[in-house]
Structures are given as structure tokens and as C-alpha cells.
Amino acid sequence: MARSGRGFFDRRGQFFRTPEEATASDLASLLGRIGDGESLAPGIAIMLLEKREEIEEVFAEHDQMKEEHLGEIELPEKDNVTTMPNRG
């Protein structure tokens, strides 16, 4: 006998039993292939979903810093300061 049920679909139309699985699939797709061999993207996507609150807090702090940004800060040359590459 046929039964009805509830499911969730990612952006590609794949069926999942939980919203977390569908969202993790979408996140993994956005990340693309990461690493050699089997992609690390699915595991990273699950971690992003699990740490969502902390990640959103980091992005909120980032947005606030960008709003307050008055130019680059000059740092003295020290051995313990690593300069990050400018990504635009």
C-alpha cells in the first residue's frame, strides 16, 4: 500500500530525509571539490551547519569591522606577525 511522507530536497532536486541533510548537500555543492581523493566538502558542509551560530557571529563581527574600517593599520615589523595576502 502506498504511503505519504515528508521529505526535503536540495537545490538539485535530490531527496533527503532531514532538512540538515538537504542543506549540507547545498553547502557542499557551493564549496565544490576540496582536497585530493574524496572531497572534503561534505564534511565541511556538515561542520558549517553545526557551527552556524558561531559562524554567523564571526561574519557579523567582520561586517562591523568593515563598516568601521578607516584604512590599513601600519604594524611594526615583528617576527610573530604574519601578513595575509590581499584577496581584493
C-alpha positions in Angstrom: 0.0 0.0 0.0 1.3 3.5 -0.8 2.2 5.8 2.0 2.7 9.5 2.1 5.7 11.0 3.8 7.7 14.1 4.3 11.0 14.8 2.6 13.4 17.6 1.8 15.1 18.5 -1.5 18.3 20.3 -2.2 18.7 22.8 -5.0 19.5 20.0 -7.5 16.3 18.1 -6.6 17.8 15.3 -4.6 15.6 13.9 -1.9 16.7 13.9 1.8 15.0 12.7 5.0 16.0 15.8 7.1 16.5 19.5 6.4 20.0 19.2 7.7 20.9 16.6 5.1 19.4 18.8 2.3 21.2 21.9 3.5 24.5 20.1 3.9 24.2 18.9 0.3 23.6 22.5 -0.9 26.6 23.8 1.1 28.8 21.0 -0.2 27.8 22.0 -3.8 28.6 25.6 -3.1 32.1 24.6 -1.7 32.9 22.4 -4.7 35.6 19.8 -4.7 38.0 20.2 -1.8 41.2 18.2 -1.3 42.8 15.2 -3.1 40.9 12.0 -3.4 37.4 12.0 -1.9 36.2 15.6 -1.5 36.2 17.1 2.0 33.3 19.4 1.1 30.5 17.2 2.5 32.2 17.0 5.9 33.0 20.7 5.9 29.4 21.5 5.0 28.1 19.5 8.0 30.5 21.3 10.3 29.4 24.7 8.9 25.8 23.7 9.6 26.7 22.5 13.1 28.6 25.7 13.9 26.2 28.0 12.2 25.6 30.3 15.2 29.4 30.8 15.8 30.0 31.4 12.0 27.2 33.9 11.8 28.7 35.7 14.8 32.1 35.8 13.1 30.5 37.3 9.9 28.6 39.9 11.9 31.9 40.9 13.6 33.5 41.0 10.1 30.8 43.2 8.7 31.1 45.6 11.7 34.9 45.8 11.2 34.4 46.6 7.5 31.9 49.4 8.4 34.5 50.9 10.9 37.5 50.4 8.6 39.4 53.6 8.2 42.3 52.3 6.2 45.1 49.8 6.7 46.8 49.7 10.1 50.6 50.0 10.0 52.2 47.3 12.0 55.8 47.3 13.1 58.0 44.6 11.6 58.0 41.7 14.1 58.7 38.0 13.8 55.4 37.0 15.1 53.2 39.0 12.7 52.1 37.2 9.5 50.9 39.3 6.6 47.8 37.8 4.9 47.6 38.0 1.1 45.2 40.7 -0.2 42.3 39.0 -1.8 40.7 42.0 -3.2 
